[in-house]
Amino acid sequence: MEKVEKYRKSVQTLLKRYYDEVPKSEEIETQFICDTAQDHYQLINVGWSDEHRIYGKIIHIDIKGEKVWIQYNGTEHPVAEELVEFGIPKDHIVLGFHSPYKRQFTEFAVN
């Protein structure tokens, strides 16, 4: 459980850093969603641009068992590598946005 708690803190710290860097706007709100009970963590944009509805994820990370699943990374930053810098081993990070077949060709966990 200590390992999972470390992963939670690392994911939250990383996403908070990204949240703080997002330019603030009155029309579009960036939300930092942190569900520690179910281990779902997201940054999303919600709002309006002129007459167009804005709703979209920026980053989505889950913790399943003792692994960190990067479900979506809409940034140009290497989120997986940043999690490694926080001390999370590569074999505990799953690139969930890749198909299970493709994951075997990465440096990270398959599942």
WOLIN-V174782 format. One line per field, one symbol per residue. ss: DSSP state (h for helix, s for strand, l for the rest). phi: phi as a letter, one per 40 degrees, with the letter a starting at -180 (. if undefined). psi: psi as a letter, one per 20 degrees, with the letter a starting at -180 (. if undefined). Layout:
# WOLIN-V174782
ss->???
phi->???
psi->???
This chain:
# WOLIN-V174782
ss->lhhhhhhhhhhhhhhhhhhhhllllllssssssssllllssssssssssllsssssssssssssllssssssslllllhhhhhhhllllhhhsssllllhhhhlllllsll
phi->.ccccccdccccccccccdcccccaccbbcbbbbbccbgbbabbbbibbfbbcbaacbabbbbbgbbcbccabcbcccdccccccchccdcbbbcccccdccdccbcbcca
psi->hhghhggggggggghhggghippqqhhppppopnnhhilppqpqppbqodjpppoqqgpppqoockqpoohpojrjqmgghhhghijpqhjjppniiqqhghhijrirqg.
